[in-house]
Every structure is written in C-alpha cells, then in structure tokens.
Amino acid sequence: DVVMTQSPLSLPVTLGQPASISCRSSQSLVYRDGSTYLNWFQQRPGQSPRRLIYKVSNRDSGVPDRFSGSGSGTDFTLKISRVEAEDVGVYYCMQGSHWPPYTFGQGTKLEIK
Amino acid sequence: EAQLVESGGGLVQPGGSLRLSCAASGFTFRSYEMNWVRQAPGKGLEWVSYSSSSGTTTYYADSVKGRFTISRDNAKNSLFLQMNSLRVEDTALYYCASLDGGVPFDIWGQGTMVTVSS
C-alpha cells in the first residue's frame, strides 16, 4: 500500500499569513495514463471532508484561489496564500493512483495563532 | 443541489451486524463510482470500500474484507454497506463519498455513527 506522510501535523498560523502543508508518498503517484491522482481535502470542525484540489493542482468549484496545489512524483504541497479564520480545520492529502486501497495522510491541523 | 444522506448507524454489540444506507439526490448517481470512508473518534480518514458505477466491481480494505459488503441500487439512487461480525475497532463515523480524483466533482455525506460496544 502507498503510505502518505504529511508534515507538519500541527500548523499554527497568523491570520493573513501564508501556510504550507507537505505530503509525501512512499512511491511515485504517476499513474499509467500519465496523470497524478493526488487530492487535498479540508475538514472543518464538526463538518464532513470537502475536496479542495484534485490531480495535484486543480481547484474544485467554489474553492477560493488562495488555495493552490503543486508537486510531482512523490512530493506535493498545499499552499494557502493568506490564511483566513474559515480555513481552520484538518487538511488531508489522499492518493488515488495506486488503489485499492485509497490512502490518506495523517492530517494536518491548522489553527490560528 | 447534489446531496448524500447516510443512515443506519447505531450502537451494536461486538459480533453484531448493521446495514448502512446512503441516499443520493441532485446528481446522476448511476454514473458515479462510490465509496465508504470512515473516521474513528478523533482520528483521521480511512477508506473502507469501493463500488463501480454499475456495482459489478467492488473492493475492500483489508481491515473489513470478508465482513463488510458494499452494494448499490441505481434505480433507487442508493448505496449500502452491510457490516457483519462487527468489532470494537469498527467504531467510527461512516461517510459515503464519490472520491473520483479524475473528475471535477466530489461529494460527501454528513456521515452516520457506528458504535460497537458491549
């Protein structure tokens, strides 16, 4: 199974400042079709997860453009250009290139300093 | 508006059974692969099971293989998870979700809580 490792696991950020979360996979996530199926999810307190980014860098509908995804192979990053209060929650990366099983990272808890 | 609504959770003794349901509306359910994902209290997300859009192909996490069965009724826009031989470690909030990372559409339900305890 592909192991997804996120860092940091806790991320205190000042409002208006940028934030960055790293996600590393135990093997390359390039699929045989040439695409890389790496997703990012946000889970606000008390809510269901919501996908923010698919295929490394594609924002889902309604996701603010302050969220961006990048990376390739085994190293991926989610960046928030300017953190807002509504961004508090836990962020998960998930790979869909080598499944089953789909595998998630451990989660990164973003909080406001 | 696209929506998934799970039901069927509850308190069950170890070794017992439960059947979860997920009702879909607002999108063409029969066109989408679907999954169950669970989250133990205070923990992260764990993929549990997958169903192809037709229901003919299914996959399971090793932790539930042989005990859980996923199925769907496209005529009724519904996804199911039959859970047998439940264990304490199956205690979690169970979500149905699309999870197809290749398309610009993703949807999750609000979850249904399963508690396995004596």
Interface residues (C-beta under 8 A of the other chain):
Chain A: S35 Y37 L38 N39 F41 Q43 S48 P49 R50 R51 Y54 K55 N58 D60 S61 V90 Y92 M94 G96 W99 P100 P101 Y102 T103 F104 G105 Q106 G107
Chain B: N35 V37 G44 L45 E46 W47 Y50 Y59 Y60 A61 D62 Y95 A97 L99 D100 G101 G102 V103 P104 D106 W108 G109 Q110 G111
